[in-house]
Amino acid sequence: MTKRTWYPKITVIGVAVLLAASIVRLSAHQSTNKPTSLSSDDIAGVVTSAKGPEAGVWVIAETNDLPTKFVKIVVTDDAGRYTLPQLPKANYQIWVRGYGLVDSQPVRSAPGKTRNLTVAIAPNPHATADY
């Protein structure tokens, strides 16, 4: 076979491989609004507002049920999901804080539970620094 017959075949195969790789990559990046995996000492969920999932906001868990006050803070991923891992057995108050958002009201939860949280957007750009 000559180079002239090989080049078109190699080009077609290369394009097919790139197309297949991009399809696999796109399907791997599709997110769901389901929380990440949950074990018996985790609390997980999704944070949403009127605009949809909230990425990059703090989810704060606090308890006074232990000998000393215990606080754990995590940040939501691009789909608004969070997991508060390896929590000691106790009752927790969980709330959300983020720039441009009104701090959410604390909700009660315990390890091993899924808790989706809703947060309100600050009423105007000037007020975003107040929350």
Contacts in CASP RR format, 6 or more apart in sequence:
PFRMAT RR
TARGET T0000
AUTHOR 0000-0000-0000
METHOD contacts of the structure
MODEL  1
MTKRTWYPKITVIGVAVLLAASIVRLSAHQSTNKPTSLSSDDIAGVVTSA
KGPEAGVWVIAETNDLPTKFVKIVVTDDAGRYTLPQLPKANYQIWVRGYG
LVDSQPVRSAPGKTRNLTVAIAPNPHATADY
31 78 0 8 1.000
31 79 0 8 1.000
32 79 0 8 1.000
33 46 0 8 1.000
33 48 0 8 1.000
33 53 0 8 1.000
33 79 0 8 1.000
33 80 0 8 1.000
33 81 0 8 1.000
34 46 0 8 1.000
34 81 0 8 1.000
35 44 0 8 1.000
35 45 0 8 1.000
35 46 0 8 1.000
35 81 0 8 1.000
35 82 0 8 1.000
35 83 0 8 1.000
35 114 0 8 1.000
35 116 0 8 1.000
36 44 0 8 1.000
36 45 0 8 1.000
36 77 0 8 1.000
36 81 0 8 1.000
36 82 0 8 1.000
36 83 0 8 1.000
37 44 0 8 1.000
37 83 0 8 1.000
38 44 0 8 1.000
38 83 0 8 1.000
38 112 0 8 1.000
38 114 0 8 1.000
39 85 0 8 1.000
39 112 0 8 1.000
40 111 0 8 1.000
40 112 0 8 1.000
41 85 0 8 1.000
41 86 0 8 1.000
41 87 0 8 1.000
41 88 0 8 1.000
41 89 0 8 1.000
41 111 0 8 1.000
41 112 0 8 1.000
42 83 0 8 1.000
42 84 0 8 1.000
42 85 0 8 1.000
42 86 0 8 1.000
42 87 0 8 1.000
42 111 0 8 1.000
42 112 0 8 1.000
43 61 0 8 1.000
43 83 0 8 1.000
43 84 0 8 1.000
43 87 0 8 1.000
43 92 0 8 1.000
43 94 0 8 1.000
43 109 0 8 1.000
43 110 0 8 1.000
43 111 0 8 1.000
43 112 0 8 1.000
43 113 0 8 1.000
43 114 0 8 1.000
43 115 0 8 1.000
44 81 0 8 1.000
44 82 0 8 1.000
44 83 0 8 1.000
44 84 0 8 1.000
44 114 0 8 1.000
44 115 0 8 1.000
45 81 0 8 1.000
45 82 0 8 1.000
45 83 0 8 1.000
45 114 0 8 1.000
45 115 0 8 1.000
45 116 0 8 1.000
45 117 0 8 1.000
46 53 0 8 1.000
46 76 0 8 1.000
46 79 0 8 1.000
46 80 0 8 1.000
46 81 0 8 1.000
46 82 0 8 1.000
46 116 0 8 1.000
46 117 0 8 1.000
47 53 0 8 1.000
47 54 0 8 1.000
47 57 0 8 1.000
47 59 0 8 1.000
47 76 0 8 1.000
47 80 0 8 1.000
47 81 0 8 1.000
47 82 0 8 1.000
47 96 0 8 1.000
47 116 0 8 1.000
47 117 0 8 1.000
47 118 0 8 1.000
47 119 0 8 1.000
48 54 0 8 1.000
48 80 0 8 1.000
48 116 0 8 1.000
48 117 0 8 1.000
48 118 0 8 1.000
48 119 0 8 1.000
49 101 0 8 1.000
49 118 0 8 1.000
49 119 0 8 1.000
49 120 0 8 1.000
49 121 0 8 1.000
50 120 0 8 1.000
50 121 0 8 1.000
51 121 0 8 1.000
53 76 0 8 1.000
53 78 0 8 1.000
53 79 0 8 1.000
53 80 0 8 1.000
53 81 0 8 1.000
54 76 0 8 1.000
54 80 0 8 1.000
54 96 0 8 1.000
54 98 0 8 1.000
54 101 0 8 1.000
54 119 0 8 1.000
55 76 0 8 1.000
55 77 0 8 1.000
55 78 0 8 1.000
55 79 0 8 1.000
55 80 0 8 1.000
56 75 0 8 1.000
56 76 0 8 1.000
56 77 0 8 1.000
56 80 0 8 1.000
56 98 0 8 1.000
57 75 0 8 1.000
57 76 0 8 1.000
57 80 0 8 1.000
57 96 0 8 1.000
57 97 0 8 1.000
57 98 0 8 1.000
57 101 0 8 1.000
57 119 0 8 1.000
58 73 0 8 1.000
58 74 0 8 1.000
58 75 0 8 1.000
58 96 0 8 1.000
58 97 0 8 1.000
58 98 0 8 1.000
59 73 0 8 1.000
59 74 0 8 1.000
59 75 0 8 1.000
59 76 0 8 1.000
59 82 0 8 1.000
59 84 0 8 1.000
59 94 0 8 1.000
59 95 0 8 1.000
59 96 0 8 1.000
59 117 0 8 1.000
60 71 0 8 1.000
60 72 0 8 1.000
60 73 0 8 1.000
60 94 0 8 1.000
60 95 0 8 1.000
60 96 0 8 1.000
60 97 0 8 1.000
61 71 0 8 1.000
61 72 0 8 1.000
61 73 0 8 1.000
61 84 0 8 1.000
61 87 0 8 1.000
61 92 0 8 1.000
61 93 0 8 1.000
61 94 0 8 1.000
61 109 0 8 1.000
62 69 0 8 1.000
62 70 0 8 1.000
62 71 0 8 1.000
62 92 0 8 1.000
62 93 0 8 1.000
62 94 0 8 1.000
62 106 0 8 1.000
63 69 0 8 1.000
63 70 0 8 1.000
63 90 0 8 1.000
63 91 0 8 1.000
63 92 0 8 1.000
63 93 0 8 1.000
65 90 0 8 1.000
65 91 0 8 1.000
66 88 0 8 1.000
66 90 0 8 1.000
70 88 0 8 1.000
70 90 0 8 1.000
72 84 0 8 1.000
72 87 0 8 1.000
74 82 0 8 1.000
74 83 0 8 1.000
74 84 0 8 1.000
74 85 0 8 1.000
75 82 0 8 1.000
76 82 0 8 1.000
84 92 0 8 1.000
84 94 0 8 1.000
87 111 0 8 1.000
88 111 0 8 1.000
89 110 0 8 1.000
89 111 0 8 1.000
90 110 0 8 1.000
90 111 0 8 1.000
91 108 0 8 1.000
91 109 0 8 1.000
91 110 0 8 1.000
92 108 0 8 1.000
92 109 0 8 1.000
92 110 0 8 1.000
92 111 0 8 1.000
93 106 0 8 1.000
93 107 0 8 1.000
93 108 0 8 1.000
94 106 0 8 1.000
94 107 0 8 1.000
94 108 0 8 1.000
94 109 0 8 1.000
94 115 0 8 1.000
94 117 0 8 1.000
95 103 0 8 1.000
95 104 0 8 1.000
95 105 0 8 1.000
95 106 0 8 1.000
95 107 0 8 1.000
95 117 0 8 1.000
96 103 0 8 1.000
96 104 0 8 1.000
96 117 0 8 1.000
96 119 0 8 1.000
97 103 0 8 1.000
97 104 0 8 1.000
97 131 0 8 1.000
98 119 0 8 1.000
98 131 0 8 1.000
99 128 0 8 1.000
100 121 0 8 1.000
100 122 0 8 1.000
100 128 0 8 1.000
100 131 0 8 1.000
101 119 0 8 1.000
101 120 0 8 1.000
101 121 0 8 1.000
101 122 0 8 1.000
101 128 0 8 1.000
101 131 0 8 1.000
102 119 0 8 1.000
102 120 0 8 1.000
102 121 0 8 1.000
102 122 0 8 1.000
102 131 0 8 1.000
103 131 0 8 1.000
104 117 0 8 1.000
104 118 0 8 1.000
104 119 0 8 1.000
104 120 0 8 1.000
107 115 0 8 1.000
107 117 0 8 1.000
109 115 0 8 1.000
122 128 0 8 1.000
122 130 0 8 1.000
122 131 0 8 1.000
END
